[in-house]
Amino acid sequence: MFRLRLRTDPQWASLATAHPEEILSDHAWCEQKAASTAISLINQYSEFPTLVEAMTDLVREEWEHFSRVLEILKRRGLRLRPQRRDNYVNELMAWRTTSHHKLDRLRDHLLVAAMVEARSCDRFRVLSENISDPELRAFYRDLMESEATHYTVFITLARELTGRALTDARWTNLLDYEDAIIRKYCQGTAIHG
């Protein structure tokens, strides 16, 4: 579906779940950042009603995911660790065009958001299939499905607002770019690296 060049190795689940407070905290911050990204898109591109409506729904859903992760941390007697720098996402953001054309910038912003959702979906799939904790298996299965839907929202908006051919060509370019980035971060205990 996403055509990611490098899928997450199932062994990553063991590494990630060996540090539950770290992975859950990182996950919580990822959900918070996803909500913030949707708000930023509304602020920057408010003239597009379909985008505003879609991002409003996404903000609600991402914030609900953030709350769910916080509740899991609390029930397990764990704490939310401080937010860490997300080098993976920062490197993806550097791919975006610096074009003076607003629609070019919008397309790339939407595609980077789609890539983050695609990678999160891939990570959550691995967790849902490879960890023994029944609560977390079900939780990550549910979130995997949500992330796939979010990916579709971003790709669809990019195609509708900026054209399918250019969007698909840029997506192919971003897939190659992301491949080089994820290879640097694929063994970390964070959701994206």
N, C-alpha and C positions, 0 to 999 in steps of 0.2 A: 504493500500500500504506500509506504513512504519512500521506498527505494533507497534506504540508508545503505551506504557503502560498507559499513562495518557494524554488524549487529553486536549487541552486548553478549559477552561470553557468560554462560550460566554460572561459572565459577565466581563471577563478581558478586553474586547473591551471598555467598559465604563470607566474603570479605566485608560487604556492607552490613550484614546482620550481626557480625561479630562486635559491632559498635552501635548498639541500638539507639543510644542517646544522640550520637553524632549523626546517624543517617536520618532519624526522625526529625531532629532539629533542622538539618539541611533541607529536608523535604518541606517542613513548615515554611521556611524562608522562601523556598521556590514558589510555593503557592501564593505567598504574600507578594512576591515580585511579579508573578503573573497577573494578579489583580491590579497592581500598580501600572504594569504595561498597558493593560486594557484602558485604565483611566487616562494614561498619557496619550493613547491613540484618540480617545474621545476629545481631549483638550486640543490636540494638534489638527484633527481632521473632522471637526464638528459639522462641517458643511455636507457631510455624507450621511444621510439619515439611516441607511441600512447598516453602516458601520457603527453608528452611535447605538442603535438598538442591539446589535449583536454583542458589542463590547459591554453594554449595560448588563446583559444576561450573563456574560462571562465573568464580570466582576463579582456578581452575586455568587456564582458557582465556585470560583477560585477562593473567595473568602470563606465559604462554607467548608471547603477542603482544608483551608488553614485551620479553622476551628476544630475540625475533626482530628487533625494531627495533634493539635494542642491537647485535646481530650485524651488521646492515646498516651501521650507523654505523661499527663497528670495521673491517669489510672495506673500506670506502671511505675510511678514514683520517680520519674525522670524529669529533668528540667529542660527548658528551651535554652540552648546554648546561644552565644552571640552569633550574629550573622557573619558569615565569612565572605570573602571576595570570590565571586564566581568568574574565574578566568575563562572558562569555556564560553559563557555567554558574552563576556566582554570581547573575546576574540571574534565571535560571530558578529557582534555589532560592528566591528571594524570592517566587515565585508560590505556593509550597506553603501550605496552610492552617495556621492556628495553632489549630485546633479542639482541644478537650480530648479528643475522641474518638480513640482510638488507631487505629482502622480508617480514619478520614478521613486522618490523617497518613500512615499506611502507603500508602494509595491514591495520595496525591499524591507521596510519595517514589518509588514505583514508576513513576508517570507521568513524572516529571522524568527518571528514569534511562532510560525508554523514549525520551524525546525526544532525549536526548544520543546514544543509540545510533542513532536515526533520522537525526539530522543528520550523525553520523560516517559512516553508510552512504552518505548522499547525497554527502558530500565524497569518500569513497573511490571511489564510482562515477565521479565526474568525473575523478579522478586515473587510474583504470584505463582510462578511455576516451580520455584526452587527453594522455598523456605518452609520450615516445618510448622511454624506458628500459625494455627488456623485463623485467628483473628486477622493477622497481617496478610496472610494469603488472600483472604476474601477482600480485605480493604484495598490491596494493591490491584486485584483483579477489577474491582469497581472503578478505581481511579485510572487504570489502563484504558478502559472504555471511554471515560470522560476525556482523557488526553487525546484519544483518536478523534473524538468529536470536535475538540477544540482545533486540532490540526486542520480538519475539514473546513471549519468556519474560516480560518485565516486564509487558506488556499482559495476557497470559493470567493471570499471578498476580494482578494488580490486579482483573481481572474475577472470578476464582474466589474471592478472599478478601474482596472488598468489594462485589460486585454489578456486573453488566454495565451496567445503565442509568446508574447514577451515574458509573461509570468512563468510559463513552463520552461522557457529557455533559461531564465534567471534561476529557477528552482534547480535545474540540472547543474548549473554552475555552483550554486550553494551546496548541493550534495557533495561535490568534489572538494570544495573548501572545507566543509564540516568534517569530511573523512580525515583530512590532515590534522585537524584540531583534536578530534576525539581520540586519535591514536596516542596523543600526548597525555590524555587524562583518563583513559579507559580503566586503569587499575586503582583509581582513588576510591575512597569510601563515600564520596558525595554523589548526589543524584546525577549531576552532569560531569563528574570527573574526579 
